[in-house]
Amino acid sequence: EDCYIKGYEGLSVHGKARVKTSCKSHVVRGGSWNTGWRWAMSSNRNWMVPDPNYRTDDVGFRVARTIED
């Protein structure tokens, strides 16, 4: 959901997405099964042009859940 802007200036300290009415590109994080380990880390940050018809096996999403005892 975040609009890509080089660097971290203006990011919310509460983790909210940086949303604009028109983004030229969105943030993607991490890598895929065929990237090197440096690119696969969640700290890796890159951009991707939004296109609802674009499909690839290199971009997806991760689901995280807190498990309580």
C-alpha positions in Angstrom: 0.0 0.0 0.0 2.9 2.4 0.6 3.9 4.7 -2.1 7.6 4.4 -2.9 9.7 7.4 -2.0 13.5 6.9 -1.9 14.5 7.0 1.7 12.5 7.0 4.9 11.8 10.7 5.3 8.2 11.4 6.2 7.3 7.9 7.3 4.8 7.4 10.1 6.4 6.4 13.4 3.2 4.4 14.0 3.6 2.1 11.0 0.8 3.6 8.9 1.1 3.4 5.1 2.2 6.4 3.1 -0.7 6.7 0.8 -1.2 9.2 -2.1 -4.0 9.5 -4.5 -1.7 8.5 -7.4 1.5 6.5 -6.9 4.0 6.0 -9.7 5.3 3.0 -7.7 4.7 1.0 -4.5 7.1 -0.4 -2.0 7.9 -4.1 -2.1 10.0 -5.8 0.6 12.1 -8.9 0.7 12.9 -11.2 -2.1 11.7 -14.5 -3.6 12.9 -18.1 -3.7 15.3 -17.3 -6.6 17.0 -14.2 -5.1 20.2 -14.1 -3.1 20.0 -14.0 0.7 20.7 -10.2 0.9 17.7 -9.5 -1.3 15.5 -12.1 0.5 15.7 -10.3 3.9 12.6 -8.3 4.9 14.8 -5.2 5.4 15.4 -5.1 1.6 13.2 -2.3 0.2 12.5 -1.8 -3.5 9.7 -0.5 -5.8 7.2 -1.9 -8.2 4.9 -0.1 -10.7 1.3 -0.9 -9.7 -0.5 -2.8 -12.5 -3.5 -5.0 -11.5 -2.9 -7.3 -14.5 0.8 -8.0 -13.8 1.6 -11.5 -12.6 4.9 -12.9 -11.5 6.3 -15.6 -9.2 8.7 -13.1 -7.7 6.2 -10.9 -5.8 3.7 -12.1 -3.2 2.8 -11.4 0.4 3.5 -12.8 3.8 1.1 -13.4 6.6 2.2 -12.9 10.2 0.3 -13.7 13.3 1.1 -13.4 16.9 0.6 -16.7 18.7 -0.2 -16.4 22.4 0.3 -19.3 24.9 
